[in-house]
Amino acid sequence: MSKNLAVQNSAVLDSAHVGDIQGAFGTVRVSDTNPRKGWKARILTLLAIMGPGLIVMVGDNDAGGVATYAQAGQNFGTSLMWVLLLLVPVLIVNQEMVVRLGLVTGVGHARLIFERFGKFWGAFSVGDLFILNLLTIVTEFIGIRMALQHFGIHPIVAVALAAVFLIAMTVTGSFRKWERFMYLMIAANFLVIPLVIMSHPALPVVAKGLVPGVQGGLTSNALLLIIGMVGTTVAPWQLFFQQSNVIDKRLTPRWMSYERADTVIGSIVVVVGAAAIIATTAFAFGKTGLAGHFVDSGTVMNGLSVHISKAAGDLFAIVLLNASLIGAAAVTLSTSYAFGDVFGIKHSLHRKVKDGLSFYVAYGCIILISAGVVVIPHAPLGLITTGVQALAGILLPSATVFLLLLCNDKHVLGPWVNKPWLNAVSSVIVGVLIMLSLILAATTFFPNMNVHVLTVSTAAVLVAALVVAGFWWIMIKRRAARGSAPVHPAQVHSIEQVETTRLVVRNVAGVPNVASQEERANWRMPPLSELPKPVWSSLQKVGMLALRGYLVVAVVMLVTKVVQLALGA
């Protein structure tokens, strides 16, 4: 099948998204449909396919992540290690859903929201993504500036060098070259291993931290830090990035199991890196006057230089620099992908600069604008960092709700829609994430709010909502079962009517008939113009209106709070 024909028969928006898989460590021909037999063949295929899951996970251990984990170790020792274990299934479940959406639809997250939820939600999702991502990239450049200042490099020079590097590594016109650059930075991420060894960790103490508990008791500060750890690990940009990146890598449902493995591996790598940072600051500062007094990543560098060695401080600075570069590259690319999806421009790393000029110009502008903000004299960098955290918390509910609804849209995913058990697990995870994001946003607006009372009350509301949703789902299923009951023989007048009845029953849920695994592996969402418009139930309409109201109120409160902080009120 030719490239153009493959694009016409699916929803893929850019012809560069169809063809051979050209990964950092190998190539898989588009015509290669042979089953992989033997471990060697499977490992070679995995090496060629993996990348998007690993990159999106390691990219989330960015400047903000490094600072958050360093704070957890410095202020609470290893007692919050258990939070990282809980985050592994959360990361896997969330990102597995966007993997399915990307491989099956061939369309980016932003475009799907436009098509399935209308122009309002589409414009909102893309608009808030652009704003949040731009501010997030600013925080990455703050990390870059701080790390290179440790080595005596002037802030303007540091930021300029980083901006040139990020643009140069992306405009090569080769997906493979870009992915290899990312792998080099992923390899540098493992510098946390010698760093933690230099801090002389005690393994029994580390193991004890895997058991839920908080050093000094569960205070408001500890609870907010736990929420911050969750928030810095689960971010809206991840959904947009991985869905578009698997499309750009030309992956299809045939390679679903390999990309799922890629996502699982990435989840483990990111948690190991986070644990190493926590252990480093926990053991480096545990018996010093710095314990419990985290300020920022800069003081961590200086503290490690004093209490361990200059080499340790330098190594932490390199880890921070590398994390900031990975984060900036991934977040910027997720924004450019969304830009291309929404405005219908060519948006692939496979394209040369001349062929994908608008895509690369958008990427370069985002980098330059973000870098420019960081070097503005007296720019409110601390306020920007606080605003990013709060805004991410506000937008997380809408992002996770859209994700869950899309993964239950039978016209979009066909035989790949969520299974009931996955919906149950996902609903609990989404509910907890929404609860935590609300707490984080509320405490940002109202610092004196009683966090314990807020947590208990929101948890009670969440449990009640999940119970109501469970009963509602059971009622819907029972009603559907009654509606699809088999026809009584007395009502059937011919063999043809029996077959017609069976066909209607099979298709009553809208799921295409897929007879084999091979057909399932080849099923792709049809072109967007052929999809019927989604029909929302009354409950869905009420829910979306409630979500819209929440977002309007929360954004107004955030803007008011930022203005007050900027004016020193």
Secondary structure, 3 states (H helix, E strand, C coil): CCHHHHHHCCCCCCHHHCCCEEECCEEECCCCCCCCCCHHHHHHHHHHHCCHHHHHHHHHCCHHHHHHHHHHHHHHCCCCHHHHHHHHHHHHHHHHHHHHHHHHHCCCHHHHHHHHHHHHHHHHHHHHHHHHHHHHHHHHHHHHHHHHHCCCCCHHHHHHHHHHHHHHCCCCCCHHHHHHHHHHHHHHHCCHHHHHHHCCCCHHHHHHCCCCCCCCCCCHHHHHHHHHHHHHHCCHHHHHHHHHHHHHCCCCHHHHHHHHHHHHHHHHHHHHHHHHHHHHHHHHHCCCCCCCCCCCHHHHHHHHHHHCCHHHHHHHHHHHHHHHHHHHHHHHHHHHHHHHHHHCCCCCCCCCCCCCHHHHHHHHHHHHHHHHHHCCCCCCHHHHHHHHHHHHHHHHHHHHHHHHHHCCCHHHHHHHCCCHHHHHHHHHHHHHHHHHHHHHHHHHHCCCCCHHHHHHHHHHHHHHHHHHHHHHHHHHHHHHHHHCCCCCHHHCCCHHHHHHHHHHHHHCCCCCCCCCHHHHHHCCCCCHHHCCCCCCCHHHHHHHHHHHHHHHHHHHHHHHHHHHHHCCC
